[in-house]
Amino acid sequence: MTSANTVDADLTVPQADEILAALRAGYRSIDEGYGFYPGFDGWLTSLGYHKRDDIPCTCPDRGYRGHLPECRWVR
């Protein structure tokens, strides 16, 4: 499986280390009494990424097995 680092010439998807950090932030958010996504989304937002619902799936397998939490997060 290949991992795309860009959606097109202008958009970049999060790197593996950034995704792992966002996942950890999501689990910490659960431990603090919030849901997963406030921590996960907050972490990616703090890195300058934005969720875009108007672009195609950015999952490495293009959503074949379902979408990942980092799907459509780009900067």
C-alpha positions in Angstrom: 0.0 0.0 0.0 1.3 3.4 -0.9 0.8 6.5 1.2 0.0 9.7 -0.7 1.7 12.7 0.8 -0.3 15.1 -1.4 -3.8 15.2 -2.7 -2.9 17.5 -5.5 -0.1 20.0 -6.0 -1.6 22.5 -3.5 -2.7 20.2 -0.7 -0.7 18.1 1.7 -2.1 15.3 4.0 -0.7 14.7 7.5 2.4 12.6 7.8 2.5 9.3 9.8 4.1 10.9 12.9 1.5 13.7 12.9 -1.3 11.2 12.7 0.1 9.2 15.6 0.4 12.3 17.7 -3.2 13.2 16.8 -4.4 9.7 17.8 -2.6 10.1 21.1 -4.3 13.5 21.6 -7.7 11.9 20.8 -7.2 9.1 23.4 -6.0 11.7 26.0 -9.2 13.6 25.3 -11.3 10.5 26.1 -9.4 10.1 29.4 -10.2 13.8 30.2 -13.9 13.1 29.8 -14.4 14.4 26.2 -14.8 12.4 23.0 -12.0 11.2 20.8 -12.6 13.8 18.0 -12.2 17.0 20.0 -8.6 15.9 20.8 -7.8 14.4 17.4 -9.3 17.3 15.5 -7.8 19.9 17.8 -4.3 18.4 17.3 -4.5 18.4 13.5 -5.9 22.0 13.6 -3.0 23.1 15.8 -0.6 21.8 13.1 -2.3 23.9 10.4 -4.5 21.2 8.9 -8.2 21.7 8.0 -11.0 19.2 7.4 -12.3 19.6 3.8 -15.5 17.8 2.9 -15.4 19.2 -0.6 -12.4 17.0 -1.8 -12.1 13.3 -2.5 -11.1 10.8 0.1 -7.5 11.1 1.2 -7.2 7.6 2.8 -4.2 5.6 1.5 -6.6 3.0 0.1 -9.2 5.6 -1.0 -11.7 4.4 1.5 -11.8 0.8 0.3 -12.0 -0.5 3.9 -13.7 2.5 5.4 -12.5 6.0 6.1 -9.7 6.8 8.6 -10.0 9.6 11.1 -7.5 11.6 9.2 -9.5 11.4 5.9 -9.8 14.8 4.1 -7.5 16.6 6.6 -5.2 18.8 4.4 -3.1 21.9 4.5 
